[in-house]
Amino acid sequence: MTRPAPRRAVLTAALAAAAATATASAQSASAAPATTSGAAVPDAARHQGGGGTPDAAPVDYHGWTSLPDWLFGAHHGTLPLPGRRPGVVIGRATGTLDYTDPHTGTTATWESATWTSPVRRVPHPASELIASWNAHTPAGTWIQIELLGTYTDGTATPAYVMGRWTAGDGPEDIRRTSVDDQTDGKSSIWTDTFSIDDTTAGPLLASYRLRLTLFRKPGSHATPTVWRLGAMASNIPDRFTVPASVPGVAKGVELPVPRYSQNIHKGEYPEYDNGGEAWCSPTSSTMVIEYWGRGPTAADLAWVNPAYADPQVDQGARYTYDYQYEGCGNWPFNAAYAATYKDLQGVITRLHSLDDIERLIKAGIPVITSQSFLATELDGAGYGTSGHLMCVAGFTADGDVVANDPASSSDDAVRNIYKRAQFETIWLRTKRINATGGVSGGTGGVAYVYFPAQPSPGQRRALAAVGIV
């Protein structure tokens, strides 16, 4: 069966309907094959099923973040940056680009340098891939992330643009954007996700490289700094249900995550995805950023109407906004926004079950999950959605989920307890029956994981246990 486009993160007030998909047209760019072999290689971080059997829903997150990581790969004008938080920067410009911003109409010349990762062979051929990154982009700088993949039949993907990103939106900046209409007839880009068009008929993804291009104004000495670049490659089977997990290490553990409602922002700044009613993703991100003791300064928030409560949520919406998608639910843009705050990292991945979330909660790391459901499928929610983000803050003594659900009437109403099996199903499934009786998609366990740049030993162990290194 053809795999649908992944669901987006916009809360709907009505019962869920099938998410809209755009028709993609041909992408002419091409890339050299990352490797001529589709053979899988062992991976220590690969999850195993019960009894050590191979995972039926494999997920492989791989990140480049250490100084040795940045020393390898192909440098064209970039330099590895040592220090407490290693990264990659522009050493000298090796190219120029005349870029017409589709969202402002402004054409400007930019100079650039590139770093291309080593080949990453996916331990199990993948049907989807989501890249994510953590970077600092001073005014007048930006970055582009591309996927250079090889299929299991040995042919190459196009050079797929996974995002053009900058932290700011000032007069010197481009507008951060995804890129539509990228396809080669075998795979397509759906906002932030590479997806095989037909997993039963076409080849899957065997390996990939990520190409990072750093841009700045000609003659400038400013440079972006990229601290983490990675991708989650997965092959989640079509499934309407999942086996229920058994409550484990985080029973009775609840983290003190701040609580913010998106709904109290309804009507605010409609230029950002029609206002707060659709801000589930930046509202959830704001909760976790503040849990880690970070957030915008009073000066950062000076643009927000002082009559508005929780202006940090407005800030999150503005600076996660994807001008092409016309929404705040671009998954990697949210992780990148979180990492603009001092000593925070953000990763987009898929998790296997609530057991994975329990490991992270036990280590003090809250998790943001993406799910879609009918009102009848999640007791106590009182609404249905074709795509919604919420923050898992802990578990009850019985193992049910304590969720900070931003789709609440007030900040005081944000804390909700949802039945474990119901929550696990709506989060992990890839297929669901929608309100009209048709079949729509689910996210298959997508999660935002934000954590310190220098995790504690226990946090490192928990992250490694769920494949984040």
C-alpha positions in Angstrom: 0.0 0.0 0.0 1.3 3.5 -0.8 2.5 5.3 2.3 0.8 8.7 2.8 2.4 11.9 3.6 3.2 12.2 7.3 0.7 14.1 9.4 1.3 17.7 10.4 1.1 19.3 13.8 -1.9 21.6 13.5 -4.7 21.1 16.0 -8.2 21.0 14.5 -11.3 22.0 16.5 -13.5 19.4 14.8 -13.1 15.7 14.6 -10.2 14.4 12.6 -10.3 14.4 8.8 -7.8 13.2 6.4 -4.7 15.4 6.2 -4.3 17.2 2.9 -1.4 16.3 0.7 0.1 18.3 -2.1 0.9 16.9 -5.5 4.7 16.9 -6.0 6.2 17.8 -9.4 9.6 16.6 -10.7 12.8 17.8 -9.1 15.6 18.2 -11.5 18.5 18.3 -9.1 20.6 15.2 -8.7 23.2 13.8 -6.4 26.0 11.4 -6.7 25.2 8.0 -5.0 26.2 7.9 -1.4 27.3 4.3 -1.9 27.0 1.7 -4.5 25.8 -1.0 -2.1 22.5 -1.4 -0.4 23.8 -3.8 2.2 22.9 -3.0 5.8 25.5 -2.9 8.5 25.2 -3.7 12.2 24.5 -0.9 14.5 25.0 -1.0 18.3 22.2 1.5 18.8 19.6 -0.6 16.9 16.6 -1.6 18.9 15.8 -5.3 19.3 12.5 -6.9 19.7 11.6 -9.3 22.5 14.1 -12.1 23.0 16.8 -10.3 21.0 14.9 -10.7 17.7 15.3 -8.1 15.0 13.1 -5.0 15.3 9.9 -5.2 13.1 9.8 -1.4 13.1 13.4 -0.3 12.9 14.5 3.3 13.7 18.0 4.6 13.2 18.9 8.1 14.5 22.4 9.2 13.7 23.9 12.5 14.7 27.2 14.3 14.0 28.0 16.4 17.0 31.6 15.7 18.3 34.9 17.1 17.2 35.9 13.8 15.6 32.6 13.8 13.7 33.3 17.3 12.3 36.9 16.4 11.4 35.6 13.7 9.0 33.3 14.2 6.0 34.1 16.5 3.1 35.0 20.1 3.9 34.7 22.8 1.2 35.6 26.0 3.0 34.3 24.9 6.4 36.3 24.3 9.5 35.7 22.2 12.6 35.4 24.3 15.7 36.8 22.7 18.9 35.7 23.5 22.4 33.1 22.6 24.9 30.5 22.4 22.2 32.2 21.4 19.0 30.8 22.5 15.7 31.4 23.5 12.1 31.8 27.1 10.8 32.8 28.9 7.6 36.6 29.2 7.2 36.6 30.7 3.7 33.9 31.1 1.1 34.1 28.6 -1.7 30.9 29.4 -3.6 28.2 32.1 -4.2 24.5 31.9 -4.7 22.0 34.5 -6.0 18.9 33.6 -4.0 15.5 35.0 -4.6 13.5 34.6 -1.4 10.1 33.3 -2.4 8.5 34.8 0.6 9.8 38.4 0.3 10.7 38.6 -3.4 14.2 39.9 -2.4 17.1 38.7 -4.5 20.5 38.8 -2.7 24.0 37.3 -3.3 25.3 35.0 -0.6 28.7 33.4 -0.2 28.9 29.9 1.1 30.9 26.9 2.3 29.8 23.3 2.7 30.4 20.2 4.8 29.1 16.9 3.6 28.8 14.0 6.1 30.3 10.6 5.6 28.0 8.0 4.3 25.5 6.6 6.8 24.4 3.1 5.9 21.0 2.5 7.4 21.0 -0.7 9.4 17.6 -1.6 7.9 16.4 -0.1 4.6 14.2 3.0 5.4 10.9 4.3 4.1 11.2 7.7 5.8 13.9 10.1 7.0 13.7 13.3 9.0 16.7 15.5 9.4 17.2 17.8 12.4 20.0 20.3 13.4 21.1 22.6 16.1 22.8 25.9 15.1 23.5 29.5 15.8 22.9 31.9 12.9 23.8 35.5 13.5 21.8 38.1 11.5 22.7 37.9 7.8 23.5 34.2 7.9 21.6 31.0 7.2 22.0 27.3 6.5 20.6 24.7 4.1 20.4 21.0 4.8 20.2 18.5 1.9 19.7 14.8 1.8 21.9 12.9 -0.7 20.6 9.3 -0.6 21.1 6.0 -2.3 18.2 3.5 -2.9 18.4 -0.2 -2.4 18.6 -0.6 -6.2 21.9 1.4 -6.2 20.4 4.6 -7.8 20.7 8.0 -6.3 18.0 10.3 -4.9 18.0 13.9 -6.0 19.7 16.4 -3.8 16.6 17.0 -1.6 16.4 20.2 0.4 15.3 19.3 3.9 15.2 22.9 5.1 16.5 26.5 4.7 16.8 27.8 8.1 17.8 30.9 10.1 16.9 31.7 13.7 15.9 35.3 13.0 13.5 37.1 10.7 15.1 40.5 10.5 15.7 42.6 7.3 19.1 40.9 6.8 17.6 37.4 7.0 15.9 35.0 4.6 12.6 33.6 5.7 13.0 30.0 7.1 11.3 27.6 4.8 10.7 24.1 3.7 10.7 23.4 -0.1 7.7 21.9 -1.8 7.4 19.9 -5.1 10.5 17.7 -4.6 10.1 14.2 -6.1 11.8 11.8 -8.5 8.9 9.3 -8.8 10.4 7.0 -6.2 10.3 9.3 -3.2 9.1 12.8 -2.2 9.6 15.4 0.4 6.6 16.2 2.5 7.5 19.5 4.3 10.2 18.1 6.6 10.0 14.3 5.8 11.6 12.2 3.1 9.2 9.5 2.2 9.2 6.5 -0.2 6.2 6.9 -2.5 5.2 3.3 -2.5 6.9 1.0 -0.1 5.6 -2.2 -1.7 6.7 -1.4 -5.3 9.7 0.9 -5.1 13.2 0.7 -3.6 13.8 1.9 -0.1 16.6 4.1 1.2 19.8 2.2 1.8 22.2 5.0 2.8 22.6 8.7 2.8 24.8 11.7 3.3 23.7 15.1 4.7 25.1 18.1 3.0 25.3 21.3 5.1 25.7 24.6 3.3 26.5 27.7 5.4 25.7 31.1 4.0 26.6 34.7 4.8 26.7 38.1 3.2 29.7 38.6 0.8 32.7 40.1 2.6 31.2 39.4 6.0 33.2 37.7 8.8 30.0 36.4 10.4 29.3 32.7 10.2 26.7 30.2 11.2 27.8 27.6 13.8 26.3 24.1 13.5 26.7 22.0 16.7 24.5 19.0 15.7 23.3 17.6 12.4 21.5 14.3 12.2 18.7 12.3 10.8 16.2 9.7 11.8 15.7 6.9 9.2 12.9 4.4 9.9 10.8 1.7 8.3 7.6 1.6 10.4 5.1 -0.9 9.0 1.5 0.1 8.3 -0.4 -0.6 11.5 -3.7 0.5 13.0 -2.9 -0.9 16.5 0.2 -1.6 18.5 0.9 -4.0 21.4 0.4 -2.3 24.8 3.6 -1.9 26.8 3.8 -2.7 30.5 4.4 0.2 33.0 8.0 0.2 34.0 10.7 2.4 35.5 8.9 5.7 35.5 5.7 4.6 37.3 4.7 7.4 39.7 7.4 9.9 38.2 6.2 13.3 37.1 8.5 16.1 36.0 7.8 19.7 36.9 7.2 20.8 33.4 5.6 24.3 33.1 2.0 24.3 31.7 0.9 26.5 28.9 -2.4 26.6 26.9 -2.3 27.3 23.2 -6.0 28.1 23.2 -5.7 31.3 25.3 -3.7 32.7 22.4 -6.5 32.3 19.9 -6.6 35.3 17.6 -3.1 36.5 18.5 -0.7 37.2 15.6 -2.8 35.4 12.8 0.2 35.9 10.4 1.7 32.9 12.2 -0.6 30.0 11.3 -3.8 31.8 12.1 -3.0 32.4 15.8 -2.8 30.4 19.0 -5.4 27.8 18.2 -2.9 26.1 15.9 0.2 26.6 18.1 0.4 23.2 19.7 4.0 22.6 18.6 5.6 25.9 19.7 3.5 25.8 22.9 4.8 22.3 23.7 8.4 23.4 22.8 8.0 26.4 25.1 7.0 24.2 28.1 10.1 22.0 27.7 12.5 24.9 27.0 11.3 26.5 30.3 11.6 23.2 32.1 15.3 23.3 31.3 15.5 26.8 32.8 15.7 28.6 29.4 13.6 31.0 27.5 13.4 34.4 25.8 14.5 37.6 27.7 12.3 40.6 28.3 14.0 42.3 25.5 13.2 39.4 23.2 9.5 39.7 24.1 9.3 43.5 23.7 7.4 43.0 20.3 4.5 41.1 22.0 1.4 43.0 23.0 1.8 43.5 26.8 -1.9 42.6 27.2 -1.2 39.0 26.1 -0.5 36.3 28.7 2.5 34.0 28.3 4.2 36.0 25.6 6.9 33.3 25.4 4.4 31.2 23.5 3.9 34.0 20.9 7.7 34.1 20.6 7.9 30.4 20.0 5.2 30.6 17.3 7.0 33.4 15.5 10.4 31.7 15.5 9.3 28.2 14.5 7.1 29.5 11.7 7.8 27.8 8.3 6.9 30.4 5.6 6.3 27.7 2.9 4.2 25.4 5.1 2.5 28.4 6.6 2.5 26.9 10.0 4.5 26.4 13.2 4.4 22.6 13.1 7.6 21.9 11.1 9.2 19.3 13.3 12.9 20.1 12.8 12.2 23.9 13.0 10.9 23.3 16.5 14.0 21.4 17.5 16.2 24.0 16.0 14.4 26.8 17.8 14.8 25.0 21.2 18.6 24.7 20.5 18.9 28.5 20.0 18.7 28.7 23.8 22.0 28.4 25.7 23.3 24.8 26.1 20.2 23.0 24.8 20.0 20.3 22.1 17.0 19.3 20.1 16.5 16.0 18.2 13.6 14.7 16.1 13.3 10.9 16.2 10.8 8.1 16.5 10.5 6.1 19.7 9.3 2.5 19.9 6.9 2.6 22.8 6.1 4.3 26.1 8.9 2.2 27.6 11.3 4.5 25.7 9.6 7.6 27.1 9.7 6.1 30.6 13.5 5.7 30.3 13.8 9.4 29.4 11.3 10.6 32.1 13.2 8.6 34.7 16.4 10.4 33.7 14.6 13.8 33.9 14.0 14.3 30.2 10.4 15.2 29.1 9.3 14.2 25.6 7.0 15.9 23.1 4.9 13.5 21.1 2.9 13.9 17.8 -0.4 12.1 17.4 -3.8 12.2 15.7 -7.2 10.7 16.9 -10.9 10.9 17.1 -12.5 12.4 20.2 -13.7 8.9 21.1 -10.2 7.4 21.0 -8.7 9.4 23.9 -10.8 9.5 27.0 -10.8 12.9 28.6 -9.4 14.9 25.7 -12.8 16.2 24.5 -11.6 16.9 21.0 -10.3 15.2 17.9 -7.3 16.2 15.8 -5.6 15.3 12.5 -2.3 16.2 14.1 -1.4 17.5 17.5 1.7 17.9 19.8 1.7 17.5 23.5 4.3 17.0 26.2 4.6 13.8 28.2 5.6 15.0 31.7 5.4 11.7 33.5 3.4 8.7 34.5 0.9 7.8 37.2 1.5 5.0 39.7 -0.6 2.8 37.4 1.5 3.7 34.4 -1.0 6.0 32.7 0.4 9.1 30.9 0.6 12.5 32.5 0.4 14.8 29.5 0.7 18.6 29.4 -1.8 19.0 26.6 -1.7 22.6 25.2 -5.2 22.1 23.7 -6.7 23.1 27.0 -8.9 26.0 28.0 -6.4 27.5 30.4 -2.9 27.0 31.8 -4.4 25.4 34.9 -6.2 22.8 32.7 -3.2 21.7 30.8 -2.3 18.8 33.0 -4.2 15.7 31.8 -4.1 12.0 32.6 -4.6 9.8 29.5 -5.0 6.0 29.5 -1.7 4.3 28.7 -3.0 1.9 26.0 -5.1 4.6 24.2 -2.2 7.1 24.2 0.3 4.6 23.0 -2.0 3.6 20.1 -2.8 7.1 18.8 0.9 8.0 19.0 2.5 4.9 17.5 0.1 3.8 14.7 0.6 4.8 11.1 -3.0 4.2 9.9 -6.3 5.2 11.5 -10.0 5.4 10.6 -10.9 9.1 10.4 -14.3 10.8 11.1 -15.6 10.1 7.6 -14.8 6.4 7.8 -11.8 6.7 5.5 -8.2 5.8 6.2 -5.7 8.5 7.3 -2.2 8.4 8.5 -0.4 8.6 11.8 3.0 9.6 12.8 4.4 6.3 13.9 6.0 7.5 17.1 7.5 10.8 16.2 9.0 12.7 19.2 10.8 15.9 20.0 13.6 15.3 22.5 15.3 18.4 24.1 18.1 17.9 26.5 21.3 19.7 27.8 24.3 20.2 25.7 26.2 18.4 28.5 23.9 15.7 29.7 24.5 14.0 33.0 25.8 10.4 32.9 22.3 9.1 33.7 20.8 11.2 30.9 23.4 10.0 28.5 22.6 6.4 29.3 18.8 7.0 28.8 19.4 8.9 25.5 21.7 6.1 24.2 19.1 3.5 25.2 16.6 5.1 22.8 19.2 5.5 20.1 20.2 9.2 20.6 24.0 9.6 20.7 
